[in-house]
Each structure stands twice: as structure tokens, then as C-alpha cells.
Amino acid sequence: MTGCIVGWAHTPFGRLDTESVESLIVRVANEALADAGLAPADVDEIVLGHFNAGFSAQDFTASLVLQASPDLRFKRALRVENACATGSAAVHQGLKAIEARMARVVLVVGAEQMTTTPGPEIGRNLLKASYVREEADIEGGFAGIFGKIANLYFQKYGDQSDALAMIAAKNHKNGVGNPYAQMRKDLGYEFCRTSSEKNPFVAGPLKRTDCSLVSDGAAAVVLADVETALRLNKAVAFRAAAHVQDFLPLSKRDILRFEGCTHAWQRALAAAGLGLNELSFVETHDCFTIAELIEYEAMGLVPEGQGARAVKEGLTQKDGPLPVNPSGGLKAKGHPIGATGVSMHALTAMQLCDAAPGDIQVKNATLGGIFNMGGAAVANYVSILERIK
């Protein structure tokens, strides 16, 4: 236990036409510091998670956080990037500064603005998170990669369309209660299960309701060492933080086994001295519904090939034994890439402080797990959080 979340901020996710990357960063930086009860002068280090890859013309963004206050000038600031796990990479980088005793207070910001980019260009930008040499020509872009994964899973374990629709419906139902969510509509199982003009097939067996949204948004957390945190109003400690990186090419891995995810969960749970069944809830990376299905297996909730059981038996419902994505997940909340992992940490901290927004609070939540991944289970980050004040 080397660091704690002591403050947070979160914008709504969606199409934010009146915002820019800079305005989003400045907004959450100031709000998170105010929430922590700290001044900009108290910050020792700044970490910005920003994927970009062509979404923003401004591609040297670490110092944009300094726009939040003149008192941030001359602080150490860096930008980190690890595909769709960029936000968690930023959080874990901040933790390392605290663990190394190079900082007592770290401001972590995640931001992305995607919706101002034309659709075809969005696809090209996202494909940069794949192994371009072998995978750039897969039809359907990044959705095509997960469509291929879904096809292979169906071939091995049978048609899982019912389970994927149940995952989508679960997350959309949860998202209704999240005021930050991009899509706050309970679509229902039948709509998610049925191909239609409003829900067409996108790639392989994946329909529109199986795919996360293109989004703008930002989130921030303030990290502090335990001694500092206990002097503040609230402290949510990291029981564990694990990062595992896997091969980039799909051809070098059994892509139906998210082995990096498994290793990250195993390391984090061992470091925390916990079993998966002791967690109160999990926020997991449902960029596509097939990803959440395989993550059930990779985290050890059900055996390989039985991911459908987790949702069909109600294990992952908000009132089930292990609620998964009570926030609505990327599926309903949205997926502004650089912000996603920071959002997961902010919302998990809110849950543990009994301060989750809207109607997403999990009852009696004491331990929260987070899994955020970049690419197709290439960058794998797990955090386990517990409130200590």
C-alpha cells in the first residue's frame, strides 16, 4: 500500500462540441484538486494520459495541465500512452513516483477528444493500436479484430450471441443511472440480440450494440502517499497495482485466452492477499462485448469457454455476487481513450466512498477491482482499491 486516491473529477462522456482537449484537461485538473482539498502548489508531479494517434493536432500535451494554474508551472509533467490502457498507465506511473518517494502528491489526468475526427480517420487511428504489419487489412478496422476474435470463439465454444446481447443489455441498463455516461438508455436484451437497421452487424457476429462508443471526455485523480492521504478528507488505497504487457501480433498468441489479463489479475490478487470472490465489484474493459466475456474467464470468475455462464447465471449483474461494470462500462459510458482508465479509477474510488453518482452505487462496497487493457489484451492493468479513510 504505497499510494491513495484522495480526490477526483469526471466530465460527462459523449460528443462535447464546446470543449477542446485543453479545456477538458484544465477542467478536471482544477476540479480534482479542489475535491482533494489541495492547492496546485501542493502537487509534486503531473501525469497526463492522452492517446491521440491523430485525434488532436496538438501532440505535445503534458504541459497543457499547467494551464489549470500558474502554481503548476515548473512542476514535473509527462504524458504517457499505452493504447486503450493509457489512462491506467498514467495512474500507475503516478503511483511509481510515490512509491519511489519522488513525490508525495501526483495529479493524474486522462483526456481525449475523438468526435471531431471523421469516421474513416477514427478507424485508421484506432488501428494504430494493432500490429499494423499483419492486421491493418482486417476488414472493419479495430472492430474487425474483435469480430475475428468473436468468430474464433464461436467456432470453438459455440454461438455466444445470446451471452453477448445479455452483456450489452446489462451494461446499458447500468449506464442509465450514470450521469457521466454517453448513452443513458436501457436498450433491453431483445434489441441487443436482434440485427436491425438501428443495430446492424459491424464486424463478424458483432452488432453495433456490441461495440463501445466514440467519445470525448476527461477524468482526473489526485494521488498521495498514505501519510499525506490520512491527513485529508478521504483516502482510497491501492491494495495492489499490476501491469503485464503481452506480444502485439495476434499471430504470436492464443487470442481466445487473454493471458496478459490473467497474469495481471493473478499478480494483483496475490499482492493484495485476496481472492476474486472477496471483491465487491469490478470495472472491466468492455471495448467489445466479446472482450468482457473472455475477461470473465481470464480473471478466473468461470473456467475457459464458459464465459456465458457468468452473465446467464446473473453473477455479474449489479445485484449479483460480483457486479461487473456497474458504471455501464465502456459500452454505455463511452470510451475516450486517454480518459478511460482514469475514469475507472475515479468511479471505483467514488463507489468505495459511498459517493458514486446517480444510481450506480454498489451496496456495501469495500473492495473494487479494475481491469483496463490496450489493444487486444496487449497492455493489461489491474488495480485493487480499498477505502482506508
Secondary structure, DSSP 8 states (H G I E B T S, - for coil): ---EEEEEEE---B--TT--HHHHHHHHHHHHHHHHT--GGG--EEEEE---TTS-S----GGGGGGG-GGGTTSEEEEE--GGGHHHHHHHHHHHHHHTTS-SEEEEEEEEE-TTS-HHHHHHHHHTTS-HHHHTTSTTHHHHHHHHHHHHHHHHH---HHHHHHHHHHHHHHHTT-TT-S------HHHHHS--SSS-EEETTEEGGGB----EEEEEEEEE-HHHHTTSS--EEEEEEEEEE--SSGGGS-TTS-HHHHHHHHHHHHHHT--GGG-SEEE---SBHHHHHHHHHHTTSS-TT-HHHHHHTTTTSTTSSS-B-TT-HHHHH---HHHHHHHHHHHHHHHHTT--STT---TT--EEEEEEEETTTTEEEEEEEEE--
